Amino acid sequence: MEDLIKQSVFKGVVFSTIQKIGPQPLFMFSEENQFSILDFTRISIKSLSLLIDDKILTEKEKYTNVSEFAIIPFADYKLMGIAYFHFIKKIGKESLVPSTLTLFLEEKNRNFLYNNTHRLKPLILSFIKKLDAKLTEGHTNEENILPFFKNFFMNLLEIEKTPIIKILSPKKLKILLAGLDNSGKTSFLLAMGRKFSELIKIKPTRGANITTLDNFGGTIIFLWDLGGQRVLREGYLKKPHIYLYETDLLFYFIDIQDRSRIEESILYFKEILRKFSEEFTEMPPIIFIFSKGDEDILNTKEIQETIQIIKSKLINECRWKEPIEFYITSIFSIFSILRAFSSGIAKLNPHRELIQHEIRELSMKCKTIISLLLNKEGLVLGDYYSHDSQKILTPNDYQNKILDQELKNILEFTAPQFAIIWKIFSKFKTLKKSEALFNIANFHVLIKGLSINSTQLFLLFLMDDENKRELIDKNLPEFLEKTKEILSTYLS
């Protein structure tokens, strides 16, 4: 094992669990005399404690579904680590215990970690699955476990032979918008482009309507709006090398107000999946858009039942590892459309989950209800929604409905209009802080301006107590220190 580690950029690995005396390393490997038991214990304590604190575990959540990746600095040792946190069955018992697998390398090699995270994660998940099976069976002897770690490091070395030196945004991205006719694809594009006056002139899309988003972070995005009439759908499936080839992202639209066409929509989606699997080597990321989720009908029993039916059918069809990701949108809520589109764009960046983790950590420390990291166009790069946010965004009585609408109005006003707001506030030379505050009912929306490598970003916080600004000011420097390098790569 030591010979493998000598060849690797990683200086060691430790698998830790919570035991009677606290976080402890169960298996640990490094070069001889590089790290002591005490060193491994400190690494175990930090990785377990950080991730346990970061995750709120409610009674409703199933521990078996809890899993988190994080990039963790170990400043005392001048190391950086990638840690995977999850629960395992306690050996010989039915109870579950927290565990982490932490790979660490020298701080000066952090770019390798940032740039190759999306390649490391599947390898770690595959290894953990095998290790968990052995531990559940009661194999805790290092002699039995050692071959698994050796194989793990051999696979790591394969990745290291062909490292990604720098993550660059592709020069061109192809995004498909697919679904049945009248499923809301074109309306989604028009609303996203804030061309509301064009909504009343919408005609059915004939063939593939291709539009572009230029100067999008140095990338040109080609949006393929595929008309959904039956004859057109048949044409796309007959010529996948024209319409489906080199798809970077698929938005699939389902009209939740048209229950009679659910089966037809699911069948079309299955055909698209089949073509991707038969004709191409990789499945693109998929975002499901549950369109026409207008506020006046969204909470009705019929619509809620329709949503559950669609979700259950999609779960049966999407059998890959990642859970399905869906967004309920309405052309009357630009924020719902921006959030859905942002999430899709973010899926194309391997650092998405790292940013999500850091946003979540900041939000937990500051006890905010909602936190959003946005660019000047109003697209969401990272977000956090607390459990309390669900009470606000899905009100149960008339009074809360009024408050809910007011909050949505201010979110929808601020999110797409950051550039305008910032120009207004930046004119006031006497401003000591790069921020703006909106008060609404018993809630407060705080906007903070950030500059990362000359790129303007914004943090938006929804709070129930204005005094939480002090917590934000206290924790923001640490957040920026931890994310500056990730965000620089994310935005490059």
Buried (B, 14 or more C-beta within 10 A) or exposed (E): BEEBBEEBBBBBBBBBBBEEEEBBBBBBBBBEEEBEEEBBBBBBBBBBBBBBEBBEEEEEEEBEEBBBBBBBBBEEBEBBBBBBBBBBBBBEEEEBBBBBBBBBBBBEEBBBBBBBBBBBBEBBBEBBEEBBEBBEEEBEEEEEBEEBBBEBBEBBBEBBEEEBEEBEBEEEBBBBBBBBBBBBBBBBBBBBEBEEEBEEEEEEBEEBBEEEBEEBBEBEBBBBBBBBBEEBBEBBBEEBEEBBEEBBBBBBBBBBBBBEBBEBBBEBBEBBBEBBEEEBEEBBBBBBBBBBBBBEEBEEEEBEEBBEBBBEBBEEEBEEEEEEBBBBBBBBBBBBBBBBBBBBBBBBBBBBBBBBBBBBBBBBBBBBBBBBBBBBBBBBBBBBBBEBBEEBBEBEEEEEBEBBEEBBEBBBBBBBBBBEBBEEBEEEEEEEEBBBBBEBEEBBBBBBBBEBEEBBBBBBBBBBBEEBBEBBEEBBEEBBEBBEBBBEBBBE
